[in-house]
Amino acid sequence: METLRQPLLQISGLQKSFAAPAGGRHRIVSVAEFSLTAGLQLALAGESGSGKTTFLHLIAGILQPDAGTIHFNGEPVSTFSESQRDRFRARNLGYIFQTFNLLPGYTCLENVLLGMSFGPGVDRGRAQQLLERVGLGDRLQHRPQQLSTGQQQRVAVARALANRPKLVLADEPTGNLDRKNSRAALALIREACREDGAALLLVSHDAELLGQFDQVSDFSQINQTVHLEEIA
């Protein structure tokens, strides 16, 4: 009898709320169950303000849940200390932010190397190879302000893959790009994840971008919270 594979990511009873200006709290995330298999590429569709970014931040350990559990490869990430979460992120996750979050005083190569410094170790050759793979081999010493928006996004992709993550999280990663560059950027992200064997969890409200995925889930069906639900 074949043994069932344990999901790469397993979430149960996840809750997160924030203080409301007028008092009380707004519940942003309420996910009863969610799982993701190793190597799978999944898109979550949801409108702005629906809690998608908060959900990714909880998975990444950037935020701590109010309740519930997050297991990654069997590890109870939701119980980790801040320093443990930092190490976990560096070892296992790549994150592509909508605003890219590149350091303006660093070159393309240095931005990727800096990401590596938080993980298993700096590998200058791999950093350069990744930038070449995303078409920036002739821009290694350029700073973000010397690059187009599309080129900055490519640096962000290279940085996200630098430590050979098991999971790449992408938060509206093409939101700042025009339609043509958006399609090319998503194709690059998906291809790079396949080549590295990384799972991909992308969130977006862009119907055309979502249409490029075979597997799309409605985030409102996963997140049972009404938008900005007020709780006592």
Buried (B, 14 or more C-beta within 10 A) or exposed (E): EEEEEEBBBBBBEBBBBEEEEEEEBBBBBBBEEBEBEBBBBBBBBBEEEBBBBBBBBBBBBBBBBBEBBBBBBEEEBBEBEEEEBBBBBBBBBBBBBBEBEBEEEBBBBBBBBBBBEBBEEBBEEBBBEBBBBBBBEEBBEBBBEEBEEBBBBBBBBBBBBBBBBBBBBBBBBBBBBEEEBBBBBBEBBBEBBEEBEBBBBBBBBBEEBBEBBEEBBEBBEBBEBEEBEEEE
